């Protein structure tokens, strides 16, 4: 299993990735949570009353590429966000689109965290 020490390399930052640019604060985002390993921000095209994107701070393209180390960091962040926002009682949904056919449009691993009134989420 990889550890954080394996990610201190420029190959884990993609200069063409909008999410990497958000991590580096090169472009603005409405950030609602951040820790050493992850960042969460509001989706620009929300499909629910609450629609956040939760990402690792290192660039990995999808759920297949992410390893257990960073998956656990993202999972912990989702739990913290759910607790902070009181979403456990209200209910919430966690979604990861993997591949263009599933609706992935940014090639940086991320989860959508949604709660509240939902709109249709798929692209079909």
C-alpha positions as CSV (number, residue, x, y, z in Angstrom):
1,X,0.0,0.0,0.0
2,X,1.2,3.5,-0.8
3,X,1.6,6.2,1.9
4,X,1.6,9.9,1.7
5,X,5.4,9.9,1.2
6,X,4.9,8.4,-2.3
7,X,2.9,11.5,-3.3
8,X,5.5,14.2,-2.8
9,X,6.2,14.2,-6.5
10,X,5.1,16.6,-9.2
11,X,3.5,13.8,-11.2
12,X,0.6,13.9,-8.6
13,X,-0.2,17.5,-9.8
14,X,-1.7,17.9,-13.2
15,X,-1.3,21.5,-14.5
16,X,-4.2,21.0,-16.8
17,X,-6.6,19.7,-14.1
18,X,-9.1,22.2,-12.7
19,X,-9.3,20.3,-9.4
20,X,-5.5,20.4,-9.0
21,X,-5.7,24.2,-9.6
22,X,-8.4,24.5,-6.9
23,X,-6.2,22.5,-4.5
24,X,-3.3,24.9,-5.2
25,X,-5.6,27.9,-4.8
26,X,-4.8,29.0,-8.4
27,X,-8.5,29.3,-9.1
28,X,-11.3,30.1,-6.7
29,X,-13.8,27.7,-5.2
30,X,-16.4,27.8,-2.5
31,X,-14.4,25.6,-0.1
32,X,-16.5,24.1,2.8
33,X,-13.9,21.7,4.2
34,X,-10.1,21.2,4.0
35,X,-7.6,19.1,5.8
36,X,-4.1,17.9,5.1
37,X,-5.2,15.3,2.5
38,X,-8.5,16.4,1.1
39,X,-10.6,19.4,0.1
40,X,-14.4,19.8,-0.4
41,X,-16.1,22.5,-2.3
42,X,-19.5,23.4,-3.7
43,X,-20.3,22.1,-7.2
44,X,-20.8,24.9,-9.7
45,X,-23.8,23.0,-11.2
46,X,-25.5,21.6,-8.1
47,X,-28.0,18.7,-8.5
48,X,-29.2,19.0,-4.9
49,X,-29.7,21.6,-2.2
50,X,-26.2,20.5,-0.9
51,X,-23.9,19.3,-3.6
52,X,-20.2,19.1,-2.7
53,X,-17.2,17.6,-4.4
54,X,-14.8,15.8,-2.1
55,X,-11.3,15.2,-3.6
56,X,-7.9,14.1,-2.5
57,X,-5.2,16.8,-2.8
58,X,-3.1,14.6,-5.1
59,X,-4.1,13.9,-8.7
60,X,-5.5,10.4,-9.4
61,X,-7.9,10.1,-12.3
62,X,-10.7,8.0,-10.9
63,X,-11.8,5.5,-8.3
64,X,-9.8,2.7,-10.0
65,X,-6.6,4.6,-9.7
66,X,-7.0,5.8,-6.1
67,X,-5.3,3.6,-3.6
68,X,-6.6,2.5,-0.1
69,X,-4.5,5.1,1.7
70,X,-6.2,8.1,-0.1
71,X,-9.5,6.3,-0.2
72,X,-9.5,6.2,3.6
73,X,-8.6,9.9,3.8
74,X,-11.5,10.8,1.5
75,X,-13.8,8.6,3.4
76,X,-12.8,10.2,6.7
77,X,-13.4,13.6,5.2
78,X,-16.8,12.7,4.1
79,X,-17.7,11.5,7.6
80,X,-16.4,14.7,9.0
81,X,-18.4,16.8,6.6
82,X,-21.6,14.8,7.2
83,X,-21.2,15.3,10.9
84,X,-20.4,19.0,10.6
85,X,-23.4,19.7,8.4
86,X,-25.8,17.4,10.3
87,X,-26.5,15.3,7.2
88,X,-26.7,11.9,8.8
89,X,-30.2,12.8,10.2
90,X,-31.4,14.4,6.9
91,X,-29.9,11.7,4.6
92,X,-27.3,12.0,1.9
93,X,-25.9,10.4,-1.2
94,X,-22.3,9.7,-2.2
95,X,-21.5,9.2,-5.9
96,X,-18.4,8.6,-7.9
97,X,-18.7,8.7,-11.7
98,X,-15.9,6.6,-13.3
99,X,-15.4,7.2,-17.0
100,X,-17.1,9.4,-19.6
101,X,-19.9,6.8,-20.1
102,X,-20.8,7.2,-16.4
103,X,-20.7,11.0,-16.5
104,X,-17.2,11.7,-15.3
105,X,-16.1,15.1,-16.8
106,X,-13.1,16.0,-14.6
107,X,-10.4,13.4,-14.6
108,X,-9.4,13.8,-10.9
109,X,-10.9,11.3,-8.5
110,X,-13.8,12.8,-6.6
111,X,-17.0,12.0,-4.8
112,X,-20.2,14.0,-5.1
113,X,-21.8,14.4,-1.7
114,X,-25.5,15.4,-2.0
115,X,-28.3,16.1,0.3
116,X,-31.6,17.8,0.3
117,X,-33.9,18.2,-2.7
118,X,-32.5,16.3,-5.7
119,X,-32.6,17.1,-9.4
120,X,-32.1,14.4,-12.0
121,X,-28.4,13.5,-11.7
122,X,-27.6,11.4,-14.8
123,X,-26.8,12.6,-18.2
124,X,-29.0,10.1,-20.1
